[in-house]
Amino acid sequence: MRLNMNVALKHTFLTMPALIVFLLSSLVFISALSVVYVKSQHRTLFIKQQKLESQRDKIHTEWTQLLLEESTWGSYTRVGNLAKQLKMQAPKARNVHIIDLSSSAK
């Protein structure tokens, strides 16, 4: 009986290092897969960031052009010249009526 117990203990101790090696190998493999996954995610997000930055730059350029166009179309000189072409003139003082809305709201 004592002999069987010694054999069982030796067998257990011999498999214990193999089990540790297996567990450590599994952890290394899982770690390697995690690194590959994270690197892939990083590439994907970096490409998305580059596209969004490019889109932002295009929108900024368009916004700047629209502001310039707005200032050109709304300049006092241009409006004045168009008014002259349309033979418009400022209203005379007798044609201007001021309506006080604050007293009618009460």
CYANA upper distance limits for C-alpha pairs under 8 A (distance plus 0.5 A):
  1 MET  CA      5 MET  CA      7.01
  2 ARG  CA      6 ASN  CA      6.87
  3 LEU  CA      7 VAL  CA      6.82
  4 ASN  CA      8 ALA  CA      6.68
  5 MET  CA      9 LEU  CA      6.63
  6 ASN  CA     10 LYS  CA      6.58
  7 VAL  CA     11 HIS  CA      6.52
  8 ALA  CA     12 THR  CA      6.65
  9 LEU  CA     13 PHE  CA      6.64
 10 LYS  CA     14 LEU  CA      6.52
 11 HIS  CA     15 THR  CA      6.80
 12 THR  CA     16 MET  CA      6.67
 13 PHE  CA     17 PRO  CA      7.78
 14 LEU  CA     18 ALA  CA      7.69
 15 THR  CA     19 LEU  CA      6.54
 16 MET  CA     20 ILE  CA      6.76
 17 PRO  CA     21 VAL  CA      6.59
 18 ALA  CA     22 PHE  CA      6.57
 19 LEU  CA     23 LEU  CA      6.63
 20 ILE  CA     24 LEU  CA      6.56
 21 VAL  CA     25 SER  CA      6.43
 22 PHE  CA     26 SER  CA      6.56
 23 LEU  CA     27 LEU  CA      6.71
 24 LEU  CA     28 VAL  CA      6.68
 25 SER  CA     29 PHE  CA      6.65
 26 SER  CA     30 ILE  CA      6.63
 27 LEU  CA     31 SER  CA      6.49
 28 VAL  CA     32 ALA  CA      6.62
 29 PHE  CA     33 LEU  CA      6.76
 30 ILE  CA     34 SER  CA      6.65
 31 SER  CA     35 VAL  CA      6.76
 32 ALA  CA     36 VAL  CA      6.85
 33 LEU  CA     37 TYR  CA      6.67
 34 SER  CA     38 VAL  CA      6.55
 35 VAL  CA     39 LYS  CA      6.53
 36 VAL  CA     40 SER  CA      6.66
 37 TYR  CA     41 GLN  CA      6.72
 38 VAL  CA     42 HIS  CA      6.59
 39 LYS  CA     43 ARG  CA      6.79
 40 SER  CA     44 THR  CA      6.76
 41 GLN  CA     45 LEU  CA      6.59
 42 HIS  CA     46 PHE  CA      6.44
 43 ARG  CA     47 ILE  CA      6.68
 44 THR  CA     48 LYS  CA      6.81
 45 LEU  CA     49 GLN  CA      6.55
 46 PHE  CA     50 GLN  CA      6.72
 47 ILE  CA     51 LYS  CA      6.83
 48 LYS  CA     52 LEU  CA      6.70
 49 GLN  CA     53 GLU  CA      6.59
 50 GLN  CA     54 SER  CA      6.68
 51 LYS  CA     55 GLN  CA      6.67
 52 LEU  CA     56 ARG  CA      6.52
 53 GLU  CA     57 ASP  CA      6.68
 54 SER  CA     58 LYS  CA      6.82
 55 GLN  CA     59 ILE  CA      6.68
 56 ARG  CA     60 HIS  CA      6.55
 57 ASP  CA     61 THR  CA      6.66
 58 LYS  CA     62 GLU  CA      6.70
 59 ILE  CA     63 TRP  CA      6.50
 60 HIS  CA     64 THR  CA      6.66
 61 THR  CA     65 GLN  CA      6.78
 62 GLU  CA     66 LEU  CA      6.67
 63 TRP  CA     67 LEU  CA      6.70
 64 THR  CA     68 LEU  CA      6.75
 65 GLN  CA     69 GLU  CA      6.60
 66 LEU  CA     70 GLU  CA      6.48
 67 LEU  CA     71 SER  CA      6.68
 68 LEU  CA     72 THR  CA      6.70
 69 GLU  CA     73 TRP  CA      6.62
 70 GLU  CA     74 GLY  CA      6.45
 71 SER  CA     75 SER  CA      6.35
 72 THR  CA     78 ARG  CA      8.26
 73 TRP  CA     78 ARG  CA      7.38
 73 TRP  CA     79 VAL  CA      8.30
 74 GLY  CA     78 ARG  CA      7.53
 74 GLY  CA     79 VAL  CA      7.18
 75 SER  CA     79 VAL  CA      6.81
 76 TYR  CA     80 GLY  CA      6.41
 77 THR  CA     81 ASN  CA      6.63
 78 ARG  CA     82 LEU  CA      6.67
 79 VAL  CA     83 ALA  CA      6.61
 80 GLY  CA     84 LYS  CA      6.80
 81 ASN  CA     85 GLN  CA      6.77
 82 LEU  CA     86 LEU  CA      6.66
 83 ALA  CA     87 LYS  CA      6.52
 83 ALA  CA     88 MET  CA      5.51
 83 ALA  CA     89 GLN  CA      7.76
 84 LYS  CA     88 MET  CA      6.31
 84 LYS  CA     89 GLN  CA      8.11
 91 PRO  CA     95 ASN  CA      6.67
 91 PRO  CA     96 VAL  CA      7.35
 92 LYS  CA     96 VAL  CA      7.31
100 ASP  CA    104 SER  CA      7.76
101 LEU  CA    105 ALA  CA      6.81
102 SER  CA    106 LYS  CA      7.68
